Amino acid sequence: MSTLSFANIGPAGAHTTGVSAIHEVTSKSAPAAFLEIEKDSTGGFNVHISTTRFTWRPDSASMQHVDGQGHAHVYLDGRKIMRIYNDWFHLNTFQFATKAGEQLLSIELVGNDHDPYTTQGLPIGAEQLINVPADEIQPRKINLWKYLATGATGAAAALLLVSALGFIKRKKQKR
């Protein structure tokens, strides 16, 4: 059985509206989760979650709690990135990773009502380090004006743009 203690989140971070309760279970009846992660050749990672004493119930998400049922919340470096409703998912690092290098992928088992399963007050789930390649992170937004103003070609492009805008303005004034 894997029991997690998330450093950056507590039970209050498990759902966007905040957790109203937890589903405390004994060690003997607690669900367990184990991760198998493989690098996908087209980017990201394929993740399989093996569970025991837990039934995936996508049709009951956001509904009343039933012991042993639910879905999972997925965290990358302590930041909740998605919900999953079955034992396989693709981690799209292009969409969710904000930095390259080693990062902690964590899943937290939750009830249908999004409240976490816990044992001895600690969330139940699994975690594993992944290594995100530098070419698989979210692209940074580029400030076009700053980009144009840097370097000789940037300066030339900025000058050309300013000249074109001036030409258009003069042409409109002559009308």
Buried (B, 14 or more C-beta within 10 A) or exposed (E): BBBBEBEEBEBEBBBEEEBEEBBEBEEEEBBBBEBEBEBBEEBBBBBEBEBEBBEBBEEBBEEEBEEBBBBBBBBBBEBBBBBBBEBEBEBBBBEBBEEBEEBBBBBBBBBBBBBBBBBEEBBBBBBBEBEBEEEBBEEEEEEEEEEBEEEEEBEEBBEEEEEEEEEEEEEEEEE
